[in-house]
Amino acid sequence: MSVTMSKNHYCILLIIFIFFLFQGNVHAVSCKELDSPEKIKSFMNESHLSSPFLRKNVSVTVILDACEGKVCKSKSKREAQKETLRIQRLDNKRRIFAEKGPNAPRCVIQRGARRFVCSSCGVVSNENCRSFPSDESTIFPGTNIDSADFEFVSGDVKQMKCSKLKNPKYFKIETLMNTDSGDSEKSYDRVLSFFDKEKGVPIMANFFAEKVLRKVYRFFPKYYVKVGGKWFSSVMRVRTTRGSEKKFIFETLIHVDKNKGKLKLYLDLTDDPVLKNVPPESLFSSD
């Protein structure tokens, strides 16, 4: 009787082990499931949230390295321009505080369609703020990271198609846009997006205008981290290009900062220890 019970227990434990071993594959995504434009749009909108800057409730500290033209080839000049930024977002409000770097201690506050630039800020304080009209969608002023680049899915889409790749770990989605001729370089007519099948997150996005590669976003697979049970990109590189990723005229490299090996990424403002006992709304004050 005891032997029978032991075998039963062994079988149960084996089943549990197999379940936990493969449960990470339950949410794997492939073109088989993405068989309609609606499903593709839903998936892409969800996958874009793996970029912490697009979440509606987040506190994250990053190291920003942006350069243009010949400056990109100079390590010393790039190093001098690096910035440590504390970013908080709550619904349609966003605050970017330059903690270190050439713009410190300035901060930029976005409340809906209004933007405020404050010349003297602290971790939780904003002083000497001036209001400026804001019709641009650049996430970080002075960079080429544009929130509009992530919103093309909700634009005038002509066609969306998911395709397999030779490497079974990844797949791609081609999006053809309806755009007016003569628009600026920001009006892309074709986007090629590449995704990690297992994690369901983007690894690269190529933006084209009139068959010319204009911008490349790279999200490096080995730098994806799991926070709160979800995958997030901790390193991102964006290049404004002239036909080739290697021929770029502007580059922004950004990675999430760490403290004693732990990422400074919090999926709720109130989880950030620096913001403990700080009313969230006060972070976006411009008085």
C-alpha positions as CSV (number, residue, x, y, z in Angstrom):
1,M,0.0,0.0,0.0
2,S,2.8,2.4,0.9
3,V,4.6,1.6,-2.4
4,T,1.4,2.4,-4.3
5,M,1.0,5.7,-2.5
6,S,4.7,6.6,-3.2
7,K,4.2,6.0,-6.9
8,N,1.1,8.1,-6.9
9,H,2.9,10.9,-5.1
10,Y,5.7,10.6,-7.6
11,C,3.3,10.9,-10.5
12,I,1.7,14.0,-9.0
13,L,5.0,15.6,-8.4
14,L,6.1,14.8,-11.9
15,I,3.0,16.4,-13.3
16,I,3.5,19.5,-11.2
17,F,7.1,19.8,-12.3
18,I,6.2,19.5,-16.0
19,F,3.4,22.1,-15.6
20,F,5.8,24.7,-14.1
21,L,8.5,23.8,-16.6
22,F,6.3,24.5,-19.5
23,Q,3.9,27.1,-18.2
24,G,6.1,29.9,-19.7
25,N,5.2,28.5,-23.1
26,V,1.5,28.9,-22.5
27,H,1.5,32.5,-23.7
28,A,3.8,32.0,-26.6
29,V,2.6,33.9,-29.7
30,S,2.8,32.9,-33.3
31,C,1.4,33.8,-36.7
32,K,-1.1,31.0,-36.3
33,E,-3.0,33.0,-33.7
34,L,-2.4,36.4,-35.5
35,D,-4.6,35.6,-38.5
36,S,-6.5,38.9,-38.7
37,P,-5.7,42.6,-38.6
38,E,-7.7,43.0,-35.5
39,K,-5.8,40.3,-33.6
40,I,-2.5,41.7,-34.9
41,K,-3.4,45.2,-33.7
42,S,-4.4,44.0,-30.3
43,F,-1.2,42.0,-29.9
44,M,1.0,44.9,-31.0
45,N,-0.6,47.4,-28.7
46,E,-0.1,45.0,-25.8
47,S,3.5,44.2,-26.8
48,H,4.4,47.9,-27.0
49,L,3.7,48.1,-23.2
50,S,7.0,46.2,-22.7
51,S,8.6,49.6,-23.1
52,P,8.2,51.1,-19.6
53,F,8.0,54.6,-21.0
54,L,4.6,53.9,-22.6
55,R,2.9,52.6,-19.4
56,K,0.3,54.8,-17.7
57,N,1.6,54.3,-14.2
58,V,5.3,53.9,-13.8
59,S,8.4,55.3,-12.2
60,V,11.8,54.5,-13.8
61,T,15.3,55.9,-13.8
62,V,17.3,55.7,-17.0
63,I,20.7,56.6,-18.4
64,L,20.2,58.5,-21.6
65,D,22.9,58.7,-24.3
66,A,21.8,60.8,-27.3
67,C,24.0,62.1,-30.1
68,E,23.8,63.7,-33.6
69,G,26.1,63.7,-36.6
70,K,29.9,63.6,-35.9
71,V,29.3,63.7,-32.1
72,C,28.2,60.1,-32.3
73,K,31.8,59.1,-33.2
74,S,33.4,60.8,-30.2
75,K,33.3,58.8,-26.9
76,S,34.3,61.8,-24.8
77,K,31.6,64.1,-26.3
78,R,29.0,61.4,-25.8
79,E,30.1,60.8,-22.3
80,A,29.8,64.5,-21.5
81,Q,26.2,64.5,-22.9
82,K,24.9,61.5,-20.9
83,E,22.1,62.1,-18.5
84,T,20.5,60.4,-15.6
85,L,16.7,60.9,-15.9
86,R,13.9,60.1,-13.4
87,I,10.7,59.5,-15.2
88,Q,7.2,59.3,-13.7
89,R,4.0,58.8,-15.5
90,L,0.4,58.8,-14.3
91,D,-2.4,58.6,-16.9
92,N,-1.8,61.5,-19.3
93,K,0.7,63.2,-17.0
94,R,4.5,62.7,-17.3
95,R,7.5,64.1,-15.5
96,I,11.1,63.8,-16.6
97,F,13.7,65.1,-14.1
98,A,17.3,65.5,-15.2
99,E,19.1,64.3,-12.0
100,K,22.6,64.3,-13.6
101,G,24.0,65.6,-16.8
102,P,24.1,68.9,-18.8
103,N,20.4,69.6,-18.2
104,A,20.4,69.0,-14.5
105,P,18.5,70.1,-12.4
106,R,15.9,70.9,-15.0
107,C,12.6,68.9,-15.4
108,V,9.9,68.7,-18.0
109,I,6.3,68.2,-17.0
110,Q,3.6,67.1,-19.5
111,R,-0.1,67.5,-18.4
112,G,-2.3,66.5,-21.3
113,A,-1.6,69.0,-24.1
114,R,0.4,71.4,-21.9
115,R,4.2,71.2,-21.4
116,F,6.1,72.9,-18.6
117,V,9.9,73.4,-18.4
118,C,11.1,74.0,-14.9
119,S,14.6,75.3,-14.4
120,S,15.2,74.2,-10.8
121,C,13.9,70.8,-9.7
122,G,14.5,68.1,-7.1
123,V,13.5,64.5,-6.9
124,V,10.0,65.5,-5.9
125,S,9.9,69.3,-6.5
126,N,9.4,71.5,-9.5
127,E,10.4,75.2,-9.4
128,N,10.6,78.1,-11.8
129,C,8.3,76.6,-14.3
130,R,7.3,78.1,-17.7
131,S,4.5,76.8,-19.9
132,F,5.2,76.1,-23.6
133,P,2.8,75.0,-26.4
134,S,3.2,71.3,-27.0
135,D,2.2,69.6,-30.2
136,E,5.1,67.3,-30.5
137,S,5.1,63.7,-29.4
138,T,8.8,63.2,-28.6
139,I,9.0,61.2,-25.3
140,F,12.4,62.6,-24.4
141,P,13.1,66.2,-25.6
142,G,16.2,66.4,-27.7
143,T,16.0,62.7,-28.8
144,N,14.5,60.7,-31.7
145,I,12.3,58.6,-29.4
146,D,8.7,59.5,-30.5
147,S,5.5,58.1,-29.0
148,A,3.9,58.5,-32.4
149,D,6.2,55.7,-33.7
150,F,4.4,53.3,-31.3
151,E,0.9,54.5,-32.4
152,F,1.1,53.7,-36.0
153,V,-1.0,50.6,-35.3
154,S,-4.0,52.8,-34.7
155,G,-3.4,54.9,-37.8
156,D,-4.7,54.5,-41.3
157,V,-3.5,51.0,-41.9
158,K,-3.8,49.5,-45.4
159,Q,-2.5,46.0,-44.7
160,M,-1.1,43.9,-41.8
161,K,0.5,40.5,-42.3
162,C,2.3,38.2,-39.9
163,S,5.1,35.9,-41.4
164,K,7.4,33.2,-40.1
165,L,11.1,33.6,-40.1
166,K,13.9,31.0,-40.6
167,N,14.7,31.3,-36.9
168,P,11.7,29.7,-35.1
169,K,12.2,31.9,-32.0
170,Y,11.0,35.0,-33.9
171,F,8.3,36.2,-36.4
172,K,7.7,39.5,-38.2
173,I,4.7,41.7,-38.9
174,E,4.6,43.9,-42.0
175,T,2.3,47.0,-41.8
176,L,1.5,49.0,-44.9
177,M,0.2,52.5,-44.2
178,N,-2.0,54.9,-46.1
179,T,0.0,58.2,-46.2
180,D,-0.1,61.4,-48.2
181,S,2.8,61.9,-50.5
182,G,5.0,64.9,-49.7
183,D,4.8,64.5,-45.9
184,S,7.9,64.8,-43.7
185,E,10.1,61.9,-42.9
186,K,8.0,61.1,-39.8
187,S,5.2,59.9,-42.2
188,Y,6.2,56.3,-42.8
189,D,4.4,54.1,-45.3
190,R,5.8,50.7,-44.2
191,V,6.8,49.2,-40.9
192,L,8.6,45.9,-40.4
193,S,8.3,44.7,-36.8
194,F,10.1,41.7,-35.4
195,F,9.0,39.8,-32.2
196,D,10.2,37.3,-29.8
197,K,7.7,34.4,-30.0
198,E,8.2,33.1,-26.5
199,K,8.0,36.5,-24.6
200,G,5.6,38.2,-27.1
201,V,7.7,41.3,-27.1
202,P,9.3,43.4,-29.9
203,I,13.0,43.1,-30.7
204,M,13.2,45.4,-33.7
205,A,11.1,47.8,-35.7
206,N,12.1,49.2,-39.1
207,F,10.3,52.3,-40.4
208,F,10.3,53.0,-44.1
209,A,9.3,56.0,-46.3
210,E,9.2,55.5,-50.1
211,K,11.3,52.4,-49.7
212,V,14.0,54.2,-47.7
213,L,14.8,53.0,-44.2
214,R,14.3,56.1,-42.0
215,K,14.4,54.8,-38.4
216,V,15.3,51.6,-36.5
217,Y,14.2,50.7,-33.0
218,R,16.2,47.8,-31.3
219,F,15.1,46.1,-28.1
220,F,17.8,43.6,-27.3
221,P,16.4,40.1,-26.2
222,K,19.1,39.5,-23.6
223,Y,18.2,42.8,-21.8
224,Y,14.5,42.0,-21.3
225,V,13.7,41.6,-17.6
226,K,10.7,40.3,-15.8
227,V,9.0,42.7,-13.4
228,G,5.7,41.9,-11.8
229,G,5.3,38.9,-14.0
230,K,5.7,40.8,-17.2
231,W,8.6,41.3,-19.6
232,F,10.2,44.8,-20.0
233,S,12.9,46.2,-22.2
234,S,15.8,47.5,-20.1
235,V,17.9,48.6,-23.1
236,M,16.8,50.3,-26.2
237,R,18.6,51.9,-29.2
238,V,17.0,54.2,-31.7
239,R,18.7,55.3,-34.9
240,T,17.4,57.8,-37.5
241,T,18.8,56.5,-40.7
242,R,19.5,57.2,-44.4
243,G,18.7,53.8,-45.9
244,S,20.9,51.6,-43.7
245,E,21.0,51.1,-39.9
246,K,24.7,51.6,-40.0
247,K,24.3,54.9,-41.8
248,F,22.6,56.9,-39.0
249,I,22.4,60.6,-38.4
250,F,21.0,60.5,-34.9
251,E,21.2,57.8,-32.2
252,T,19.6,57.5,-28.8
253,L,20.8,54.7,-26.5
254,I,18.8,54.3,-23.3
255,H,19.0,51.8,-20.5
256,V,17.3,51.4,-17.1
257,D,19.5,52.4,-14.2
258,K,20.3,50.0,-11.3
259,N,20.8,50.3,-7.6
260,K,22.9,47.5,-6.1
261,G,22.0,45.3,-9.1
262,K,18.3,46.0,-8.9
263,L,16.6,47.9,-11.7
264,K,15.0,51.2,-10.8
265,L,11.8,50.3,-12.4
266,Y,8.5,50.4,-10.6
267,L,5.1,49.6,-12.2
268,D,3.3,51.8,-9.7
269,L,4.5,55.2,-8.5
270,T,3.8,54.3,-4.9
271,D,6.2,51.3,-5.2
272,D,9.2,53.6,-5.7
273,P,10.9,54.0,-2.3
274,V,12.1,57.5,-3.3
275,L,8.4,58.5,-3.7
276,K,7.2,57.0,-0.4
277,N,4.6,59.2,1.3
278,V,4.6,61.6,-1.7
279,P,1.2,62.4,-3.1
280,P,1.5,61.3,-6.8
281,E,-0.4,64.4,-8.1
282,S,2.2,66.7,-6.5
283,L,4.9,65.4,-8.7
284,F,3.2,67.1,-11.7
285,S,2.7,70.5,-10.1
286,S,4.1,73.5,-11.9
287,D,3.3,76.2,-9.4
